[in-house]
């Protein structure tokens, strides 16, 4: 069975539609605040949160990793784990660079990880509306799978896979935080975890 190639006019129409959809999505995200400088600056400052002395006790580490924080601290816990995931990427890429990976690939992966971390941060912390948090939850799960694949394909380098595997765990922790934050505000994601008679199905915490 042969595949029919689109005509020149059809290809042009598809390209125009894709461009218009992209412009609409970018405009929507811009109006929602994704490209606000103040949000980017706040993200940059809060990358230092994991290094605060109060986070280094065994009890604090356990509470942050397991999401056992008060409702008012959930966004702080999320921000810490999101930053941890970013730094684990940096450490993994840095060790891979020292073990022979190319410099351009190292720079690309650091920039990519920074932008991804910022977008996740914005979706959960600053974006208004439950839909954004639901998107963040789904993307975090996909991102965790990508990190797992990354850890597998770099097994030959010995050390970097450890950081990438830890980043996978951190990404899943972030997804859990995003779910709890969305659940706290009575979002759709929480409603989906109820059966037909309204009984909560429950989530392991």
The 8 nearest C-alpha neighbors of each residue, nearest first, counted from 0:
[[1, 2, 3, 4, 5, 6, 9, 10],
 [2, 0, 3, 4, 5, 6, 9, 10],
 [1, 3, 4, 0, 5, 6, 10, 9],
 [4, 2, 5, 1, 6, 0, 9, 10],
 [3, 5, 2, 6, 10, 1, 7, 9],
 [6, 4, 9, 10, 3, 7, 8, 2],
 [5, 7, 9, 8, 10, 4, 11, 3],
 [6, 8, 10, 9, 11, 5, 12, 4],
 [7, 9, 11, 6, 10, 12, 5, 13],
 [10, 8, 12, 6, 11, 7, 5, 13],
 [11, 9, 13, 7, 12, 8, 5, 6],
 [10, 12, 8, 14, 9, 13, 7, 15],
 [11, 13, 9, 15, 14, 10, 16, 8],
 [14, 12, 10, 16, 11, 15, 17, 9],
 [13, 15, 17, 11, 12, 16, 18, 10],
 [16, 14, 18, 12, 17, 13, 19, 11],
 [17, 15, 19, 13, 18, 14, 20, 12],
 [18, 16, 14, 20, 15, 19, 13, 21],
 [19, 17, 21, 15, 16, 20, 14, 22],
 [18, 20, 22, 16, 21, 17, 15, 23],
 [21, 19, 23, 17, 18, 22, 16, 24],
 [20, 22, 18, 24, 19, 23, 25, 17],
 [23, 21, 19, 25, 20, 24, 26, 18],
 [24, 22, 20, 26, 21, 25, 27, 19],
 [23, 25, 27, 21, 26, 22, 20, 28],
 [24, 26, 28, 22, 27, 23, 29, 21],
 [25, 27, 29, 23, 24, 28, 22, 30],
 [28, 26, 24, 30, 29, 25, 23, 31],
 [29, 27, 31, 25, 30, 26, 33, 24],
 [28, 30, 26, 32, 31, 27, 33, 34],
 [29, 31, 27, 32, 28, 26, 33, 34],
 [32, 30, 28, 29, 33, 27, 126, 127],
 [31, 33, 29, 35, 30, 34, 28, 126],
 [34, 32, 29, 28, 35, 31, 121, 118],
 [35, 33, 32, 29, 36, 39, 28, 38],
 [34, 36, 32, 37, 38, 33, 39, 29],
 [37, 35, 39, 38, 40, 34, 41, 33],
 [36, 38, 40, 35, 39, 41, 42, 34],
 [39, 37, 41, 40, 36, 35, 42, 121],
 [38, 40, 42, 36, 41, 37, 43, 35],
 [39, 41, 43, 37, 42, 38, 36, 44],
 [42, 40, 38, 44, 43, 39, 37, 45],
 [41, 43, 39, 45, 40, 44, 38, 46],
 [44, 42, 40, 41, 46, 45, 39, 47],
 [45, 43, 41, 42, 46, 47, 40, 48],
 [44, 46, 47, 42, 48, 43, 41, 78],
 [45, 47, 82, 43, 44, 48, 42, 49],
 [46, 48, 45, 50, 49, 44, 51, 82],
 [47, 49, 45, 50, 46, 51, 79, 78],
 [50, 48, 79, 51, 47, 54, 83, 82],
 [51, 49, 48, 47, 52, 54, 55, 53],
 [50, 52, 53, 48, 49, 54, 47, 55],
 [53, 51, 54, 55, 50, 56, 49, 48],
 [54, 52, 51, 55, 56, 59, 50, 49],
 [53, 55, 52, 59, 51, 56, 60, 49],
 [56, 54, 53, 52, 60, 57, 59, 51],
 [55, 57, 59, 58, 54, 60, 53, 52],
 [56, 58, 60, 59, 61, 55, 54, 62],
 [57, 59, 61, 56, 60, 62, 55, 63],
 [60, 58, 62, 56, 54, 61, 57, 63],
 [61, 59, 57, 63, 62, 58, 64, 54],
 [60, 62, 58, 64, 59, 63, 65, 57],
 [61, 63, 67, 59, 65, 60, 64, 66],
 [62, 64, 66, 60, 61, 65, 76, 59],
 [65, 63, 61, 62, 66, 60, 172, 80],
 [66, 64, 62, 67, 63, 61, 204, 172],
 [67, 65, 63, 68, 64, 62, 176, 76],
 [68, 66, 62, 65, 63, 69, 204, 64],
 [67, 69, 66, 72, 73, 62, 70, 63],
 [68, 70, 72, 71, 73, 67, 66, 76],
 [71, 69, 73, 72, 68, 183, 180, 74],
 [70, 72, 69, 73, 74, 68, 75, 180],
 [73, 71, 75, 69, 70, 74, 68, 76],
 [72, 74, 76, 75, 70, 71, 77, 68],
 [75, 73, 77, 76, 72, 78, 124, 180],
 [74, 76, 78, 72, 73, 77, 79, 71],
 [77, 75, 73, 79, 74, 78, 63, 72],
 [76, 78, 74, 80, 75, 79, 176, 173],
 [77, 79, 75, 81, 76, 80, 74, 82],
 [80, 78, 76, 82, 49, 77, 81, 48],
 [79, 81, 83, 77, 82, 78, 169, 173],
 [80, 82, 78, 84, 83, 79, 77, 173],
 [81, 83, 85, 79, 46, 80, 84, 78],
 [84, 82, 80, 86, 85, 81, 87, 79],
 [85, 83, 166, 81, 87, 82, 169, 86],
 [86, 84, 82, 88, 83, 87, 112, 116],
 [87, 85, 89, 83, 88, 84, 90, 82],
 [86, 88, 90, 84, 89, 162, 85, 166],
 [89, 87, 91, 85, 86, 90, 92, 84],
 [88, 90, 86, 92, 87, 91, 93, 109],
 [91, 89, 93, 87, 88, 92, 86, 94],
 [90, 92, 159, 88, 162, 94, 93, 89],
 [93, 91, 95, 89, 94, 90, 88, 105],
 [94, 92, 96, 90, 95, 91, 89, 97],
 [93, 95, 97, 96, 91, 92, 159, 90],
 [94, 96, 92, 98, 93, 97, 100, 159],
 [97, 95, 100, 93, 99, 98, 94, 92],
 [98, 96, 94, 95, 99, 93, 100, 92],
 [99, 97, 95, 96, 94, 100, 156, 93],
 [98, 100, 96, 97, 101, 95, 94, 102],
 [101, 99, 96, 95, 98, 102, 97, 105],
 [100, 102, 104, 103, 96, 105, 99, 95],
 [101, 103, 105, 104, 106, 100, 96, 107],
 [104, 102, 106, 105, 101, 107, 108, 100],
 [103, 105, 107, 102, 106, 101, 108, 100],
 [104, 106, 102, 108, 103, 107, 92, 109],
 [107, 105, 103, 109, 104, 108, 110, 102],
 [108, 106, 104, 110, 105, 109, 111, 103],
 [107, 109, 111, 105, 110, 106, 112, 104],
 [110, 108, 112, 106, 111, 107, 113, 105],
 [111, 109, 113, 107, 112, 108, 106, 114],
 [110, 112, 108, 114, 109, 113, 107, 115],
 [113, 111, 115, 109, 110, 114, 108, 116],
 [114, 112, 110, 116, 111, 115, 109, 117],
 [113, 115, 117, 111, 116, 112, 118, 110],
 [114, 116, 112, 118, 117, 113, 111, 119],
 [117, 115, 113, 119, 114, 118, 112, 120],
 [118, 116, 120, 114, 115, 119, 121, 113],
 [117, 119, 121, 115, 120, 116, 122, 114],
 [120, 118, 122, 116, 121, 117, 135, 115],
 [121, 119, 117, 118, 123, 122, 124, 116],
 [120, 122, 125, 118, 124, 119, 123, 126],
 [123, 121, 126, 119, 131, 120, 132, 124],
 [122, 124, 132, 120, 121, 125, 177, 119],
 [125, 123, 121, 120, 122, 126, 74, 78],
 [124, 126, 121, 123, 122, 127, 120, 38],
 [127, 125, 122, 121, 124, 123, 128, 131],
 [128, 126, 125, 129, 131, 31, 122, 130],
 [127, 129, 130, 131, 126, 132, 186, 181],
 [128, 130, 132, 131, 186, 181, 133, 187],
 [131, 129, 133, 132, 128, 134, 187, 186],
 [130, 132, 134, 129, 133, 122, 128, 135],
 [133, 131, 135, 129, 134, 123, 130, 122],
 [132, 134, 130, 136, 135, 131, 129, 137],
 [133, 135, 131, 137, 132, 136, 138, 130],
 [134, 136, 132, 138, 133, 137, 139, 122],
 [137, 135, 174, 133, 139, 134, 138, 177],
 [138, 136, 134, 140, 139, 135, 133, 141],
 [137, 139, 141, 135, 140, 136, 142, 134],
 [138, 140, 142, 136, 141, 137, 174, 135],
 [139, 141, 143, 137, 142, 138, 144, 136],
 [142, 140, 138, 144, 139, 143, 145, 137],
 [141, 143, 139, 145, 144, 140, 138, 146],
 [142, 144, 167, 146, 140, 145, 141, 170],
 [145, 143, 147, 141, 142, 146, 148, 140],
 [144, 146, 142, 148, 147, 143, 149, 141],
 [147, 145, 149, 143, 144, 148, 167, 163],
 [146, 148, 144, 150, 149, 145, 167, 164],
 [147, 149, 151, 145, 146, 150, 152, 144],
 [150, 148, 146, 152, 147, 151, 145, 153],
 [149, 151, 160, 163, 147, 153, 148, 164],
 [150, 152, 148, 154, 149, 153, 147, 160],
 [153, 151, 149, 154, 150, 148, 155, 160],
 [152, 154, 155, 150, 151, 156, 160, 149],
 [155, 153, 151, 156, 157, 160, 152, 150],
 [154, 156, 153, 157, 152, 160, 151, 158],
 [155, 157, 154, 153, 158, 159, 95, 98],
 [158, 156, 154, 155, 159, 160, 153, 161],
 [157, 159, 160, 161, 156, 94, 162, 91],
 [160, 158, 91, 162, 161, 95, 94, 157],
 [161, 159, 150, 163, 162, 158, 154, 153],
 [160, 162, 164, 159, 163, 158, 165, 150],
 [163, 161, 165, 91, 159, 87, 160, 164],
 [162, 164, 166, 160, 150, 165, 161, 146],
 [163, 165, 167, 161, 166, 162, 150, 160],
 [166, 164, 162, 168, 167, 163, 169, 161],
 [165, 167, 169, 163, 84, 164, 168, 87],
 [168, 166, 143, 164, 170, 165, 146, 169],
 [167, 169, 165, 171, 166, 170, 172, 164],
 [170, 168, 166, 172, 84, 171, 167, 80],
 [171, 169, 173, 167, 172, 168, 143, 139],
 [170, 172, 174, 168, 173, 169, 175, 143],
 [173, 171, 169, 175, 170, 174, 176, 168],
 [172, 174, 176, 170, 171, 175, 77, 80],
 [173, 175, 136, 171, 177, 172, 176, 139],
 [176, 174, 172, 178, 173, 177, 179, 171],
 [177, 175, 173, 179, 178, 174, 77, 180],
 [176, 178, 174, 180, 175, 179, 136, 181],
 [177, 179, 175, 181, 176, 180, 182, 174],
 [180, 178, 182, 176, 181, 177, 183, 175],
 [181, 179, 183, 177, 182, 178, 176, 73],
 [182, 180, 178, 186, 179, 183, 184, 177],
 [181, 183, 179, 185, 189, 184, 180, 186],
 [184, 182, 180, 181, 185, 179, 70, 186],
 [183, 185, 182, 181, 186, 180, 129, 179],
 [186, 184, 182, 183, 189, 181, 187, 190],
 [185, 187, 181, 188, 182, 184, 129, 189],
 [188, 186, 190, 189, 191, 185, 129, 182],
 [187, 189, 191, 190, 186, 133, 182, 192],
 [190, 188, 182, 191, 192, 187, 186, 185],
 [189, 191, 187, 192, 188, 193, 186, 185],
 [192, 190, 188, 189, 193, 187, 194, 186],
 [191, 193, 190, 189, 200, 199, 194, 188],
 [194, 192, 199, 200, 198, 197, 191, 190],
 [193, 195, 197, 196, 198, 199, 200, 192],
 [194, 196, 197, 193, 198, 199, 191, 192],
 [195, 197, 194, 198, 193, 199, 200, 190],
 [198, 196, 193, 194, 195, 199, 190, 200],
 [199, 197, 193, 194, 196, 200, 195, 192],
 [200, 198, 193, 201, 192, 197, 194, 190],
 [201, 199, 193, 192, 198, 194, 202, 197],
 [202, 200, 199, 203, 192, 193, 198, 204],
 [201, 203, 204, 200, 192, 199, 189, 179],
 [204, 202, 201, 200, 175, 65, 66, 179],
 [203, 202, 65, 66, 67, 175, 201, 179]]
